[in-house]
Amino acid sequence: MRLRLRLLLLTIASVFRARLSITAENVLNLRVLPNDVDIRALSSDRYLPLMDLGRINIALRAGLLRALVRNRWIPLVRVAAIRFRHPLRIFEKFQLRSRAIYWDDEWIWTEHHFERNGRTIARGLTKVAFVGPGGIVPVAKIIAEAGERVVSPSLPSLVAEVQRVEEHIREGQK
């Protein structure tokens, strides 16, 4: 059962939580459950779905649930990278801090920090677009649906580096 129960609980909880800006840091308080582990620690294949929850939480807290459903927009991850530092053991509590750090016309870059007791456990980065029946949805339209007027932060050096790597990978596929 991938993260369906957590997703359901997150969606229900979003109804009762205050809205946050699409640019605000979103925090999820989580616990390593028995189905999350391989042997004794959080399995490496669980981090990316947890990062999905972090991004979904951003959309929910920004008030985008109705727009996503109404317009049949779904998130599409093009790039995902993660660096692990310390293990998370079964039943340990941790926080996932997610925030949008940059966007252009089509893609949103989000940063994810997994923390336990103020200590960084892992750090991830994703490049995501929303896709609807007509293709990729412009980020400006998503921001407008959230009722905000924000401009993208300047291009972080981390994103610029990953974009260069992505270009090399794309050229190698030709």
N, C-alpha and C positions, 0 to 999 in steps of 0.2 A: 504494500500500500504506500506508494511513493510518499508524498507529503500531503495527501488529500485531506486528512483530518486536520493537520495544522493549517492548511489553506482555508478550510471551512471555518475553523475557529477565528482565524485572522480576519476573514470577511465579516463574520458576525461582530467581532470586537470593533471593527472599523466604524460601525454604525454608532457606537457609543463613545468613540474617542473624538477629540477635537481635531478639526482640520489643520493641516500643516501645509506650508508652502511646498511647492514642487522642488524647491531648492534646499529645503531644510533636511537636516540629518534625521533619519528615522531609526529608532532603536527597537529591536525585538529582544525580549528576555526569553531565552530558550533553555532547554535541558536536553542532554544526550539521552535518548531513549534506547531501550534494548534493540529495536529494529534499525537503529542508526549505526551500530557497531559491527566491526569484524574483529572478533576475539575480545578485546577489551577497550579499544579506542574508537572514536568517531571515524568511520570509514571515509577514505578520501573521495569516494564517489558520492558522498552526501553533501559535500560543501557547495557544489554548483547548484543543486536544487534548493539549498538553504539560501543561497544568493538570489535565486528566483523569488523566494518569499520576501526577501528584503526589498527587491524592486517592486513586487506586487504591493507591499506595504506602502511604498512611496506613492504609487498610483491611487491606492485606496484612501490614504490620508489626505491626498490632494483633491479628493472628490471626483475622481475620474471613473468610478465603477459604472455609472449609468452610461457615460459616453462610450466606454469600451464595449458594453453589451449592445447598446443601441446601434453603434456603427460597425459591430463585429470586428473590432480591432484586436489583434493578438500580437504579443511580443515575439520578436525574432532576434535571437542572439547570434551575432556574427563572430564576435571575439570574446573569449573568456580565458582569463589567466589567474592563477592563484599561487601564492607562496606560503608554504606551511612552516611554522616555527616550533610549535609545541603541540603535543597531543591533547585531545579532550577525551577524558575517560567516561565510562558509562555512569549515568545519573548526575554528572557534573552540570552545574548551571553555567551559562555563558550568555554574552550579549552579541548580537549582530547589529553593527552600526552601518547603515547604508545611506549614500547620498549621491545625487547627480553632480558630477564635477565639471562636465563640459558637454556641449551639444552643438551640432551644426544644423543644416536644413533637414537632414533625415535621421541622424544617429545620435543617441544619447549615451554618454559614457558614465557608468556608475562605479563607485568605489565601495568596497565592503570590508569592514574590519570585524574580525571575530575576536572577542576579548573575554578574558576570565580574570576577575579581580584586578582590573586595570592593566592587565598584561596582554599584549597582542599575541594571539594564537595563530592567526593566519590573516592574510590580506589578499583581497581579490579585486579584479577589474573586469568590467564587461562593457561591450559595445552592443547596444540594443536599438532596434527600430520597431515601430508598431506598423503592422501590415493589415490593411483592410481589403475589401473586395476589389478596390481600384489600385492596389499596390501599396507602396510605402506611404505612410501618412506623414505629412510635413510636421516637424516638431512644433512649429509656430501654431498649428491647428490644435495640437495636444495641449499646449500651454494655454491657449485661448479657452479650451473646454474646461480647464481648471480655474478659469476666471482670473488669471494672473497676467501681469505685464512684467516679465523679467527678461533680461538679456543673458546670453551665455557668458560664463566666466571666461577669462583668457585661456588659451590652450595650455594646459599643464604639460610640462616636459615629459612626464610619464606617458601621457596620451600620445604625444608626438613620437616618442620612441616606439611605442606599440604600433602606431600607424606605419612607421617605416618597416617594421618587421612584417606587418600584414601585407604591405606592398611587395616585399621580397617573396613571400609565400604565394601571392597571387601571380606574380611573374613566373614562378616555378611551375604553376599549373597550366601554363600556355603550351 
